[in-house]
Amino acid sequence: MKIFCSRANPTTGSVEWLEEDEHYDYHQEIARSSYADMLHDKDRNVKYYQGIRAAVSRVKDRGQKALVLDIGTGTGLLSMMAVTAGADFCYAIEENCEAVPHRATVYAQLVESRRMWSWNKLFPIRVQTSLGEQVIVPPVDLENCPGAPSVCDIQLNQVSPADFTVLSDVLPMFSIDFSKQVSSSAACHSRQFEPLTSGRAQVVLSWWDIEMDPEGKIRCTTAPFWAHSDPEEMQWRDHWMQCVYFLPQEEPVVQGSALCLVAHHDDYCVWYSLQRTSPEKNERVHQMRPVCDCQAHLLWNRPRFGEINDQDRTDRYIQALSTVLKPDSVCLCVSDGSLLSVLAHHLGVEQVFTVESSAASHKLLRKIFKANHLEDKINLIEKRPELLTSEDLKDRKVSLLLGEPFFTTSLLPWHNLYFWYVRTAVDRHLGPGAVVMPQAASLHAVVVEFRDLWRIRSPCGDCEGFDVHVMDDMIKRALDFRESKEAEPHPLWEYPCRSLSEPRQILAFDFRQLVPPRLLCAEGTMELRRPGRSHAAVLWMEYHLTPECTLSTGLLEPADPEGGCCWNPHCKQAVYFFSPVPDPRAPLGGPQTVSYAVEFHPDTGDITMEFRLADTPDSPLLSNKVA
């Protein structure tokens, strides 16, 4: 039986109906769960097994039957551990119990970090013009906005220590005893500390430990390397990550002057505040959960904040714009929540129009224009670009079509090709000789060996003596249903890898022309120049603003001699995992080339692709879609 599923196409902007297999949702849920990553966490597994053995022994020593409650059974691994450890029976229900883990403790550390703070606030943006420097300032309500309470979970070990200044020791904020009933009411917990140095308190780094036994002898920690008791033995994890929280406002702190860091939580989230009163008074301070009222935190995610605050990136747009603008230019900007229209105005464009299709982005930009006294100088249109009329443009013909391009619906790098479809839709509004910027884009790829990320696609086989091949087979079937031939987005600055091949341009897209009616196709091979295990092909887009100026959403510079990669920290790259994932115990060597076939389908905006190691059995290329 077939079912129809609706899908918003981020490349073309249209809503499509697709015929799918009736097991579509089931297979996607399994394939995308990355559940195997948790079973690869040997440290976690060993500590759970030790904790379960100890708990069963304590119950037996009391002369009681060991009846085990496994909450969220999943693969049944913990249940099997419990039975093997001597449990009389294992139930999937809840009453009072010996809980494993027994206790969790949340830790926090206060830091100053311009890089991480740039993920939460809009900084002043400097624009160098022929008439001097102009500064784009954020609206007051954006500066005062406490932001969103949503946690920013990242691989904190990949943030350079040079990117933050530690202002406090590691503070144990609160603990939860899983053997007791947990209250669902809101609460706060304060810890007094003396700042280690003077600075500006901006960001709270947070993680947790779990203790498998009441005595705290069996402990599993998610601490980053600088707070870990044995950094050399750290377990890589993607299922348990560290957290970044942002204070509602940055506050000055003075070395040696006591303060209180307060952790607040309710049923849904945790947030932090800094108090200057004593812990006794803070115990009754229940601050309301922060709510964004400026629109920016609803429209821009953390990487987007960082991208807009990247002055080097802004300077490159200014450099490119300066080469194409004329005093009588009429500029039309088409991106989501972009400040390019302000750059164009400050660089002397006669008339600037910018299109925002959502009410949130329209409201935010109106605030930014007003804060910079531009509300009467930039024409803000709330409409989908495809629906523009001559009246919207005051019957003017556009001489410069401008985009970053960035659209909030984009998940994979090539989804921002929506700009090409918009360019095609507004072609009737372009005057003779109109300039389109970026003028072109290209899709690039490189073959990589991951240090750790390969684990999310690797079979587990045996886990602490238990055979989990059944789960491996289930995941493989789900992946083979579709996902094994699809790329998935990952922010690779968080996941170190080595390039085994040189980067290769796969496809080119000429934005000076309309979207073509025919397929764009490419086939070829990529030679592996370095020894290693070929885990995946990584893909990204590069945007050619002008012939002299290119912006990359992937590699920012050539790989170092060992193949180390520097990835754009504001973008997610696309990862196409090879199947099967190479066994990490296998000797280096193997295939020396990777073949690929890629097609761009202009009617749907889809890119279909297949990458294949040279020693993979032959199969038809382009057998699945990547949307």
N, C-alpha and C positions, 0 to 999 in steps of 0.2 A: 504494500500500500504506500502511496506517495502522499506527501503533504506539501502545502504551499507556505513559504516563509517570506515575510517582507524583509527587505534589507535596504538601508540608506546607503547609497553609493557615495563614498566620500570624494571620489575623483570627479564624477560628473555632476554630483549634487542632486541626483534624481533618486526616487524611491522605486525599487524594483521588486517583483515577485518571482521567487525562484522555486522550482520543484525540488524537494529534498526527500531522501529516504526517511521512513518513519522512525528509524533509530538515530536520526541526525543529532538530536539534542544529547542523547545518551553518550554517543561516541565523542562529541565535542567536549562534554563535561569531563570525561575521563582523560582524553588526550591533552587537555589544557591544564589539568590539575597539578602537574609536576609533582605528584604525590611521592614518586620514587625518591625524590631528593631527600625527603625526611628519613627514609630507610637507609640511605647512604650515609647518614649522620651516625657514624660508629660511636662517637663519644656519647651522644644521646642514648643510643641503644644499650650500650654497656651500662650506663648509669641507671637507666630504667630497670634493666634486668637485675642489677645489684639491689636497687631499692625495693623491687618486688620480692626478691628472695628474702631480704631483711624483714619486710612487713609480714610476709607469710610466716616466717619463723617466730616473730613476736606474738602473732595470734596463736600459733600452735603452742608456744611456751606458756600461754595463759590457759591452756587446756581447752581451747575453743576450736571449732571448725573454721577453716579459712575459706569464707565465701567471698568471692571477689566481684567487685563492680567495675566493669570497664566502660567508661563513658566515651562515646564516640569511637566505637570499635575499629572502624576502618578495615585494615587488612587482617585484623585479629591477632597481630603480633604480640601485643601486650597480654591478651588473654592466653595465648599459647605459652608465653613466658610464665604467667601466673600458675597455670596447670602444671607445667614442668617443674616449677619451684615447690610444688606440693600442695597447691590449693585444692580444697575438696570440690569446689564448683565455682564456675564463673558466670555471673548474671549481667545482663544488660539493663538493669533497673537501678533506682537510686534509693533509701532509708538512711543511718550513721555507719562509718566505715573507716578503715585504715586507708588513707588517701596516698597515692603515689602519682605525682609528687605530693609531698606533705605540705610544703610551704613555698611561696614565691615572694621575692623581695625586689622592689623596683628601686633602681639607683639613678641618680641624676648628677650632672656636672655642668656648672654655669660657665659659659665661654663668651668671648667677643669674637665675631667672625664676619668680616665684610662680605666674604663670599656667600656664606649661608644666609646672612641678613638680606642679601640681594635676591633671595628666593621668596621674600615676604613683603618687601617695601619697594616702592618706585623711587629711584635716586634721581637727582637733577641730571639732566642730559645736556651736554655741552655741544654747541653747533658753531663751528668756525666758518665765518662768512667773510666776504670781501669788505664788509662794513664793520667787522669786529666780531666778538663772541656773543652769541645768543645762548640763553639757558632755558631749557624746558623744565619747568618746576612742577612737582606733583600737587594736586589739589589738597587743601587742608584736611578734608574729611578722609582722604586716602592716607595721609600721614598719621591721622589720629585713629584710624580704624584698627581695632584689635585683631583683625584677620579672622581666618577660619580655624576652628579647633581641630580640624582633621590632621592626623599625624603624618609626618613626612618620614617614611621608612626608607632607609638607605643602607648600603654597605659602608658603614662608617669607617671601616679599616682602609677604604680607598680615598678618604679625604686626607689630604696632606696635612701633617702637623703644622706646616707653615701657614695654613689657611685659617687657623684659629689661635686665640690666646686663652689659656686656661685661667679662669678667675676664682675657681673654688676647688677644694678637694672633691673626691667622689663622695656623694652624700646618700646614705640609705634613706629613702623617702618614706616608704611604707611597705608592709608585708601583708600577705593574705594567707590564712591558714585554711587549706582545702579540706581538712578533717572536720571543720566546723561550718555551720551555716553562715553564708556570706550575706550581709545586708545589702540591699539594692538601693538604699538611700544615698543621696549625694553626701560627700565628705571631703575634708581637706586635711592635709598633714604638713606640718611645717618643720624645717630644720634650720637651726641657727648656725651660721658660719662666719668666718672672717675672710674677706677676699685676699687671695694670695698676691694680687697686684692690683693697681688701680687701672681702670678702663671703663668700657661701656658694656653693661650687661645686655645681651641681645638674644642669646640662644641657649636652650637647655638641651644637652645631649643625654639620652636616657637609654637604659637597658635593664635586664633583669637576670636574676639567678633563680633556679629552682632547687630545693633541697628534697631529696627523695625519702629522707628519714627524719624523725623528730630531733635527733641529735645533730643534724646538719653535717654528718660525716660524708654523705654521698651527695655531691653537688654538681650541677650542670650550669654553666654560665654562658651568657651571650655578650659578655664584656668585650669591648674593642681591645686591640693589642696593648695600648698603653695602660689599661686597667686590668689586664689579665695576669693571673698568677704565674702562668707558664706560656708566654707568647709563642714559643717554638712548637708547642703541642696544640695550637688552636685548631678547632674543627671548622671547616668552611660550611656555611649554611646560607640557604636562600629562603628557607621556610621560617626561620627565626632571625629577624634582623634588628639592628639598632634603630633608634628613633631620634628625630630632631623636632623639637618644639620651639615655637617662637614666643617670646614675651609680648604682651600687648603693645608695649612701647619700650624702646631702649632706655636704660637708666644708668647714670654715672655711679660707679662704685669706687670706694677709696680703700686702699690696702690697710688692713687692720681694723677697719670700722665695721662692727658686727651688723649683719643683715639676716633676714629669714627668707629662705626659698620655700614657697608653698606649692604643694601638688594638690590640685583639685580634681575630683572625678565624679561622674554620675554613671548612669547605666550605659552610656554610649561612648564617652571619650574622657581623656585626661588632658588637663591644661595646667600651666604654671603661671605663677605671679611672684613678684619680689616685694617683700614687705620690710618696713623699717621698725616695726614694733616687735615686742617680745613674743616668744613662742606661745606663752600662756594666753595672750590676747588673740593670737592668730588662730588658736584652736576653735574659736567661734566665728571666724571670718569665712563665710561661704560665698565666694564671688560667683556671679552668674557666668555661665558658659559664654565665651566670646562669640559674637555673631558679626559677620561681615555686613557692613552697611554702606560700603563704598562701591560695590559691584566688582572691583578689580579682582578680589580673591575668589569670586564666583566665575569670572571670565578667564583669568589667567591661572594656569597651574604653576607649580614651583619652577620647573625649567623655563617656562615662558617669562616669568618675572626675571630670571637670570639672563635670558636672552635679550630682553629689552634693556636691561641695565648694563649690558656689555658695551662699554664705550668704544672699544676697538672695532666691534661690529658696526656700530653707528658711524664711526669715522670712515669705514669702507663704503657705506652707502652714501655718505656725504661726498666722498671722493668721486664715486661713480656718477652721482647726480650732477655734480659740478661740470662734468664733461658733456652732458646732453641737454641741460636746461638753457632756455633762452628767456629774455625778459618778457616776451609775449606768449610764453608757453601756457597752455591750458592742461592742467594735470588731473587725471582721474586715478585715485588710489583704490585698489580692490584687495583687501586682506582683512582678517578678523582682529579687531583691537590693535591696529597698527598705528605707530606715530610717524610713519613716512610722510603723511600729509603735512605735518608740522615742519619736518625737515625741508620739504619742497617749498613751503611758504617762506621760511627763514632764508632760503637760498635765492629768493627773488622771483618765484613763479607768479605770474599775473593773476591767475585764477586757479584755485584748487578745489576739487570735489573729492569726497571720500564716501564710500558706500559701506554701511554696516547693516547686515541682514538681521541681527538679533537686537531686541530691545535693551538687553543688558549692555552690550558693547556700545550701542548708540548712546545710552545714558552715561556710561563711563567716559567716552570721548567728549561728550558735551561738557562734562565737568573739567576735563583736562584743558579743553579749549578755553573755557571761561577763566580758569586759573591763570592762563597765559595771555588773556585779553585777545583771543583769536576767534571768539564766537561769531563775529561779523566778518571774518576774513577767510574762513574755510567753510565751504558748503558741505554740511553733513546730511547724508541721505539715508533714511532707514528703509531699505528695500533690498531684495535680492538683486545682484548685479544683472542677472539675465532679464529683469523686468524694467530696466532703466528706459526712460523715454527722453526724447529731445527736450521736453519741458523741464525734466529734472536737471538737465545740463544747461538750462537757460539758452537753448538753441545754439550752443557753442559746439564746435568740433574739437575733439580731444587731440592734442599734439603729443602728450606723454601719458602712456598707460603704465602705472607703477604698482608693483606688488612685492611682498617680501620673498616668496609667498608663504603665508602661514594661515591655516584654517583650523578652527577648533575641532572639527569633525575628523581630522586626519589622524590615523593610527600608525600607518606604515609610511616610509619616506616618500613613496611615489603618489600617495593620496593628495599631496599638495599640487599635483598636476591639474587639480581643479582650476588653478589659475589659467591654464591653457584653454579650458572650456569656457571660462568667463571671457577670456580674450577673444575667443571666437564669437561668443554671444554679443559682445559689445562692438564688434567690428564695424557695424554701420555707423557708430558714433565717432569713429576715428577719422581724422582728417588726412589729406594726402601727405605722405612722408612721415606719418606719426611714428614716434619711437616707443618701443615696448621694452620695459626693463623689469625683470631680467629678460634678456633677449633670447636666452636658450637655457636648457638644462640637460644634464646627462646622468645616467644611471651607472654606478661603478660597483665593482665587487673585488673582494680579496679572500683567499682561503686562509683560515686561521686554525691555530691550536689553542684551545682555552685552558687556562690554568685550573679552573674549577667548574665553569658553567656547563660543561659537557655532562655533569652528573645528572642534570634534570632530564636527560634523554637516555641515560644508560640503564640497562637492566640490573636488578639487584641480585638475582640468583639465590644466594644464601645470606641470611641475616641473623647473626648470632646463633648459628646452628639450625635455624628454621628455614625450610624451603619455601620461597615466595615466588617460585616460577609461575604459579597460577596468576598472580597479579601482573608479572612481567608480560605474560602472554595476553592478558586482557588489555593492557595498555598498548601493546604492539598492534593488536587488532583495531583498537580505536584510532591509533595513529595512521594505520594503513587505510582506514576508511577515507581519510582526506589529509589529516594534519601533517603527515610525514613529508608531504610535498608542498607544504606552505611555509612561508617565512613568518617569524613572529618578532615583535618589537622588543628590544632590550636596550637600556642605557649602558653602553659598553664601557663608559668611564668607570663604572662600578665593577666590571667583570674583566680582569686582565686577560690578555691573549697575546699570542705571537703570530705575526703574519708569516705564512709559509710560501706565499707567491707574491709577485708584484701586483699592485692594484691594476685593474683592467676596466676601461670604459666599455660598457656593454651596449647601451642604447643612447641615442641623442634625440632631443626634442627641440625643435625650432619654433620659439614662441612668436617670431616675426611672421610666421605663416599660420593659417587656420589649422585646426585639428584635421589631419588628413583622413580620407575615407578608407584608406587601406591599412593593413597590418604593418607594424614596424617589427622586423625580425632580426635576430642575431644568433649566430652559432659560432662556437670556437672552443679552444682549449686554453687552460691556464697552467703554466709550468710551475712546479713546486721547486723553489730555489733553496729552501732550508729543510733540514731533516726535522721530522716531527710527526705527530698524529693529526691527521686532517679531520677536524671535528665538524667544521661548518664553513659555508661561504657567508660573508657579511656583505650586505648591500646598503648603499646610501645614495643620496642625490647631491649633485653639485649644481649651483645656479650661477650662470655667467651673466653678471649684471651688464658688463661691457666686455669687449675683447680683452681688456687688460685687467679686469677685476672679477674674481670668482669667489663665491662663498660655498664652503663645503659643510654638509650636515653629517659627515663621517670623519675620515682621517683628516687631521689638520696639518700634518707634516709627514714627510717620508719616515718609514719605520727605521729604528736604530739598527746597528749591525746584527743584533741578536733577534730582530724581528719585533721588538716592542712597539706598541701602537699608541698614538695619542689621539683620542676620539673627542669630537665636539661634545662638551658636557651639557649643552642645552637641548640635545636632540636624542631621540631613540633611533638606533640603527636596526636594520632588518637582519635576522639570523635564520639561515636556511641550514638546518642540521642534516648532515649526511646520515644515512641509515644503512647498516647498523652503526652506532657510535663506536669508534675504535676502542678496544680494550686497553686501559691504561697500563696493564702489565705486558702488553705485546711489545716486541722489539720495535725500535724506530725503523723507518724505511717504508716499504710498501709502494703504492702507486706514485708515479712522478708527475702525473697530469690529472687535471679535472676538466671534464668536458661540460659544456653548458649549451642550452638552447632557451632563448627568451623571446617572448612575443608581447607586444603592446596592442591591445584590442581597442581601437578608438571608439567603437560603438558602445562599449560598456565601461571603458576606463580601466579594465582589468589588465594586470600583467601576469601572464602564465610563464612558468619557468621550470626548468629542472637542471640540477647540477648532479654530476655523477663522477665518482672516483673511477679511475681507469680500469681497476680490476673488478668493478661491480658488474654482475651479469647484465647482458643487454636487455633493455626494455624500452618500449616506445617513450621518447621524450615528450614533454608537454602533455602529460596525461592528466594533470590536475590544474585547477585554477588557484592563483594567489590573488585574493581580493584586497 
